[in-house]
């Protein structure tokens, strides 16, 4: 995110990889992680898996990690949302399978669309 302020760790890393769905090999169904880098504010974090609330935590500062439970074959919806405790915020969301990033997205209050939730479909083989 381009801003006039100095870069934060939410700005660091590879290019964004924004997709609506990812394929999860059967052998990796129990090695999926959601990692959030949180910058400039404290957040309330909510995580839903297939519509069931798994996490509702506040305040969360700096970082958040959630290891998903082992998933059965088929499609699963992973949704996370966050509410910043201030007007100035940044977040970097990363989903990894076996340690390899399959989804990476940065959002901030200065974005053209500063929505505060993301939905990713996990297609488990």
C-alpha positions in Angstrom: 0.0 0.0 0.0 1.5 3.3 -1.0 1.3 5.9 1.7 3.3 8.9 2.9 4.3 7.2 6.1 7.3 4.9 6.4 6.8 1.2 5.4 5.6 -1.2 8.1 6.1 -5.0 8.2 2.6 -5.2 6.6 4.3 -3.7 3.5 7.1 -6.3 3.4 7.2 -9.5 1.5 6.3 -10.9 -1.9 3.7 -9.6 -4.3 0.0 -10.2 -3.4 -1.5 -13.5 -4.5 -5.3 -12.9 -4.4 -7.4 -15.8 -5.5 -10.9 -17.0 -4.6 -10.1 -20.6 -4.2 -7.0 -22.9 -3.7 -6.6 -26.6 -4.1 -5.3 -28.5 -1.1 -3.7 -31.8 -1.7 -5.1 -34.6 0.5 -1.7 -35.2 2.2 -1.7 -31.5 3.3 -5.3 -31.2 4.7 -4.0 -30.8 8.2 -1.2 -28.3 7.5 -3.1 -25.1 6.6 -2.4 -21.9 8.4 -3.8 -18.4 8.4 -1.3 -15.7 9.4 -2.1 -12.1 9.9 0.4 -9.2 10.3 -1.3 -6.4 12.1 0.0 -2.8 11.9 -0.8 0.6 13.3 -3.7 -0.5 15.5 -5.1 -3.2 17.7 -7.7 -5.5 16.1 -10.6 -7.7 16.9 -10.1 -10.9 14.8 -12.9 -13.3 13.8 -12.3 -16.5 11.9 -15.1 -18.7 10.5 -14.7 -22.1 8.9 -17.7 -23.4 6.9 -19.9 -20.8 8.7 -18.9 -21.8 12.2 -17.1 -19.2 14.3 -13.7 -20.6 15.4 -12.0 -17.5 16.8 -13.3 -14.2 18.2 -10.3 -12.5 19.9 -9.6 -8.9 20.9 -7.5 -7.0 21.3 -4.9 -8.6 19.0 -1.7 -6.7 18.3 1.2 -7.3 15.9 0.4 -10.9 14.7 -2.2 -13.6 14.7 -1.8 -17.3 13.7 -4.5 -19.9 13.3 -3.9 -23.5 12.3 -6.9 -25.0 10.7 -8.2 -28.4 11.9 -7.8 -31.3 9.5 -10.3 -30.9 6.7 -12.3 -33.6 4.9 -12.4 -33.8 1.1 -14.5 -31.2 -0.6 -14.9 -27.4 -0.5 -14.5 -25.5 2.7 -15.0 -21.8 3.2 -12.4 -19.9 5.3 -13.5 -16.4 6.2 -11.7 -13.9 8.4 -12.7 -10.4 9.4 -11.0 -7.8 11.5 -12.1 -4.6 13.2 -9.4 -2.0 13.8 -9.4 -0.1 17.1 -8.4 3.1 15.2 -8.8 4.9 11.9 -5.2 4.2 10.7 -4.6 0.5 10.1 -2.9 -2.1 7.9 -3.1 -5.8 7.7 -1.3 -8.5 5.7 -3.2 -11.8 5.4 -1.4 -15.0 4.4 -2.7 -18.5 4.0 -0.1 -21.2 3.7 -0.3 -25.0 2.9 2.7 -27.0 4.1 4.6 -23.6 4.7 4.1 -22.5 1.0 2.0 -19.3 0.6 -1.1 -19.8 -1.6 -2.8 -16.5 -0.7 -1.4 -13.1 0.3 -3.3 -9.9 0.5 -2.6 -6.5 2.0 -5.3 -4.1 3.0 -5.3 -0.7 4.7 -7.6 2.1 5.6 -6.1 4.2 2.7 -7.1 1.6 0.1 -9.8 2.4 -2.5 -11.8 -0.5 -1.1 -10.9 -0.8 2.6 -13.2 -3.8 3.4 -12.3 -5.7 6.5 -13.1 -9.3 5.6 -11.8 -12.0 3.3 -13.3 -15.3 2.0 -11.2 -18.1 0.6 -12.5 -21.4 -0.6 -10.3 -24.4 0.2 -10.8 -27.3 -2.3 -9.5 -30.3 -0.5 -8.7 -33.3 -2.7 
